[in-house]
Amino acid sequence: MLRKMLMVLLLLPQVAWSALVEERVKHTLDGTVFESVLVYDDAVNIPRPAVLMVPNWLGVTPQAVEQAKLVATQDYVVLVADVYGENVRPKTPAEAQQVATLLRNNRPLLRARANHALDTLLSAGQKVGLHPQQTAAIGFCFGGGTVLEMARSGRPLKGVVSFHGNLDTPNPADAAQIKAAVLVLHGADDPYVPPAQVAAFEAEMKAQSQVDWQLLSFGGAVHSFTDPDANSPGRAMYHERTAKRAYAAMNKFFAEIF
């Protein structure tokens, strides 16, 4: 595990670890209390873009926070979004599947919670310096599908990035509301996002000429290709080469939209 984490550290610009801060942020929506984590470099005094990060179906974990640090560096203020509730912390894939499925089966609730997390980021991040108009959302697996739903909700983000996320949606016509640039980073051999789902997503995007969208399909990669702990050959597996390329694509995308 340590060796793999060191590999991941090489994927993004080096982080000034001593200066990175992580703060627990509680927020409430419709009676449910959430606990997200704000990550930023407190040595930076200039405003930075705000990036909402929706983690995989395990939710807010120490690993997700470390991943947010890799994204934040000195360039962004990142919030690891809790969309489950402070008392919902899955310990196993089976538990994660159960809570993630509940939200995926209720897309209006999923969108509301993700957008509320972004509002929390914009509010909590004011004290550390961020550009309120320079906002993006990224997500991994379940989180990738979540940020695409944020885009479909019409939230005026600069961009969204989905890493090996689900691409399906119950209402493809909602793509007419997309204002964000969209970058999808997909494993070409992902059994959980099969070719039919990819084709449906492409048709959804093509039907909306105003949407600036990209889909990068990486050969040899399956689900969870950025996750050093993923070790299910042929299904969900870390893929170092693809992880490097995907993060590089995100960085290039951010340089363009910001």
N, C-alpha and C positions, 0 to 999 in steps of 0.2 A: 504493500500500500504506500509506504513512504517513497519508494522508488518511483511509483507512478505519479504521486503528487509532485515530486521534483520535476518529472517530465512536464506536467501541466504548467508549472511555474515558468517553463521556458516558452510557453505558447504566447504569452502576452508580455508587454514591456515590464521591466523590473519594477517592483513595488517598494516604496520606502516604508517598510513594515513598521518601523518605530513611530511613524507619524499617523498611520491609519487608525481610525477610531471606529468602533462599532457601538451603537447605542440602541437599546431596546425602546421601541415606540409603541405604546398602546393606543388603539383607536377603536371606535364603536360604530357599528352600523346596524340599525334595526334591532337593537338589543343584544347583538352579539359582539363580544369583545375580542379584538385581534391583537397579536403582538408581532410586529414586524421588526426588522433590524436595519437601521440606517448606517451606512458605511461611507466614510469620507476621509480625506487627508486633511488634518487640521492645521498643517503647515502652509496650505495654499490659501492665499488671500484674495484671489480674483474669482469672480463668478464662473461657475462651471455648469455644463448641461446636467440635467437630472435624468437618471436612468432607473426605471422600475424593472426589477428582476423577479419574475415569477418562477420559482424553482420547480423541480420535478415533483412527482406525486407524493414524495415523502415530506414535502412542505419545508418549513423553516428548520434546518438542521445545521450543525456546526460545519458540515461540508459545504452547504449552500452559502453560508456566510464567508467561508474562505474563497469560494468561487467568486462571490461579489467583490472581494478585495482585489482579486486578479483583474476584474473588469474596471473597478474604480480607479486604481492607481492615483495619479495626481490630476486626472482629467475629468472625472465625473463624480457626482454625488449619487450613490446607489441605495435603493431601498429593496431589501429582500422581503417580498410581499407575503404576508400571511393571509390566505384567502379561506382558510378552514375555521379559524377561531383559536384563541389562545390555549384552550384545553384539548385541542385535537392535534395530536402529534403521532402519526402512524409509526409503528415500530417494525412492521413487516410489510412486504409487498402486498399481501392479502388485505391488510388493514388499509394500505394506501389506495389500493384499487377500489375498495368500498367507498371511501370518502370522495375520491376523485370522480368516480362514476356518478355519485349523487349530484355533484355540481355540473358535470358534463351533460347530465340529463335535464338540467335546469339552466339553460344558457342565459336567460335574463338575470338570474341570481349570480351566476359566474361573472357576467359582465359588470354587474353592479358592484360586486366585491372588488374586482380588479380596478375599476375606475375609482372606487373609494380609496384603495391603497395608493393610487397615483395622487389623489387629492392630499392624502396624508404626507406623501413625499414632498409635494410642493409646499405644504405648510411647515413641516418639521425641518425641511432643508433650508428655509429662509435664513435661519440663524447662522448657517455655515457657508452661505453664499452659493446661489445657483441662478441660472437663467430660467425664469418661469416659462418663457416661450420656447426654450430649447429642451424639449422632452422627448424621450424615446422609451420603449418597453422591449425587453427581451425575455425569452422564456425557453425552458428546457423540457422536452417531452410534454407532459401535461401542461406545463407552463407555456410551451410554444403554442399549443392550441389556444390557451387562454389569451395570450397577447393578440393573436389573430382575431379572437372574438372582440377584444377591445377595439381593434381597428374597425371591425364590422359595426360596432356600436356608434361609430361616427366621432369618436374622441379625436380632437385635432392634435395628434402627436406628429412630431417630425418623421418618426419612423418606428417600425416594429421589426424585430428579428426573431424568427422561430428556429430553434435548434432541435432537430429530430422530433418535431411536434406533430400532433394530429392535424390534418388539414380539412376534415369534414365539418360541415355546419348544417343545422336543420333548415336554415333559411338562406340559401345562396343569394337571393335577391338583396339581402342586407349589404352586400358588397357595394351597392350603389352609394352607401353612406361613408365609404372609406375615404379618409383625408390624409392618412399617413402613407409614406413610402413603405413598401413591404419587401422584406428579404426572408426567403425561406431556405434553410440549409438542411438538406434531406439526404439520408442514406439510400442509395439506389436499391439496396437489397433489404430494406426495412420491411419485415413481415407485418408490422402493425400499421404501416401506412403503405398499402399495396398500390400497384400501378393504377387501378381503377380510381382510388381515392385521389391520387396525384392528378389524373386526367380530369376528374371532376373539379378539382381546385383550379387547374389551368383554365377550364371552361368558364368557371365563375369569374376569374380575373379578366379573361378576354372579353367577357360580356360588358365590362365596365371600362371604357376607353380612357377615363380620367385617372385610373389607378396606375401609379408607378410601382410595378412589381417585378421581382426577380425570383427565380427558383433555381438554386444550384443543387445538382444531384451528384453525389460523390460515389464513384464506383468502389465496390468492395466494402462499403460501410452498411451496417445494419442500424438498429435502434440504439439510442444512448451512446453514440460514438464519442461524445465528449466526457463521459463519466468514467473516471479511473476505476471505479468499483464494479462497473458492468462487466459480467463475465459469463454470459450465456451464449456460447457460439451459435451463430446463425440466427439469433433472435435479438439480443441486446448485448452489445460488446464494445468495449473501449477500442478506438482505432486512432492511434497517435497521429498518423499522417493526415487523416481527415480532420481531426480536432485542430491541428495547426492551421490547416487551410480554412476551416470554418471560422476560427477566431480572427484570422487575417482578413477574411471577407467582411466580418463584422466591423473591424477597425476601419477598413476602407469605406464601408457604408457610412459609419459615423462621421468620418472625415468629410464625406460629401454632404450629408444632411445638416451637419452643424457648421 
